[in-house]
């Protein structure tokens, strides 16, 4: 099951429908471009609070995954704490996979 969301995230990344990194994710959430935010469970409490609050305020769905290494691996990069999906289709599918 895990592999499915990871390969979909990789696909979204290759389609350039993904942004990673805390500051960039917050920016996309603010602008309303983020359709889904994915946060690693091992994010620092500060980062977790910031991302969670922003998503709640702007009503962007937020999903959590096990750790930053899985998240980074999914998009072919080093450890990533948070990513934002910028495409409605990818976001919907990922939400069902991550439920």
N, C-alpha and C positions, 0 to 999 in steps of 0.2 A: 504493500500500500504506500509506504514511504516513497519509494522510487517514482511513483506516478506524479506526485506533486513536484518532485525535484526535476523530472524531465520536462514537465510543463513550464516550470519556472525558467529552466534553461532555454526553452523555446521562446518564451516571452522576452528573455534577455537578448537572444539573437535577433528577434524581431524589433529590437530597440523599444520595447514597451515596458521597460523596467528601469528603475533608478535605485541606486544603493548608497548608503551613507546617511548618517543621522540628519545632518544639516539639509541635504538635498531632499530627503524624504519629507522633512518638516515643511520645506518650501513648496513641494508639490501638494501636500495636504492643504496648506493655506490657499494655494491657487485653485484648489478644487480639481486638479488634474489626476490626483491619486484616486484609484477606484478601490484599492485594497492595500493595506499595509501589513507586512509580515515582520514579526519581531522575534528574535531569538530569546528563548527562556533564560539564557545566561547573560542577558544584557545587564548593565549596571542599573541600580535602582533609580538613579537620576535619569538615565536614558529611557528606562521603561516608563517612568512617570511622565516625562516630557511627551513621548510618543503616544502613550495612552490618553493623556489629557487632550492633546491636539486632535486625535482621531475621534474622541468623544465629542469635542466641541464642534468639529466640522462634519460630524456624522459619517466618518469613513470607517468601513468595517476593518477590524483588526484581528489577525490570526497569529497564533504563536507556534513556533516550531522548536524542536528539542534544543538545538544549540547553534552557535554562530558558525561552526565549521560545516555543518550540514547546509546551512543557508549559503555560505560562500561556495561550497562544492557544487551546489545546484546550479549556480550561475558561472561556474568555471573560474572563480576568483578565490583569493584568500578569505579568511574568516570575515563574515559580514554580520553585523548585529541587526540591521533593519533594511528592508527593501520596500519600495512602493511599486505596485503594478498600475500602469497608466492606461490599460486597455480594459474596457468593460467585459469583453468576452473572456479574456484570460482570467480576469478577476472573479467572474462568476464561477468558472470551472474550478479554479484554485480553491474557492471557498467550499465547494462541495467536497473536494478531495481532502481538505484540511479539517472538516467538521468531525 
